[in-house]
Amino acid sequence: MGGSRHSNCSMLEAISLCEEFTGNQFDYRYSEDNRVGDHIWYISDVRKFQEHYPQWQYKYSLKDIFEEIYQAQVSR
């Protein structure tokens, strides 16, 4: 299913959220060069799914998703 505009982010936004949850500064390099085959921008269109399942709603925000992933890793 994809997150549509509700829950999507760039790699830089994802790194920032991870740094926020862990309290650590990540060591990464950013390059302006695109890798062959990478999408420049991709957001899922969930309108058709919502038409078929009108009661369905998003359950998690982007921050909730990252927090759940982080907490799962901390508990390991």
Secondary structure, DSSP 8 states (H G I E B T S, - for coil): ---TTTS---HHHHHHHHHHHH---------SS--TT--S------HHHHHH-TT------HHHHHHHHHHHHHT-
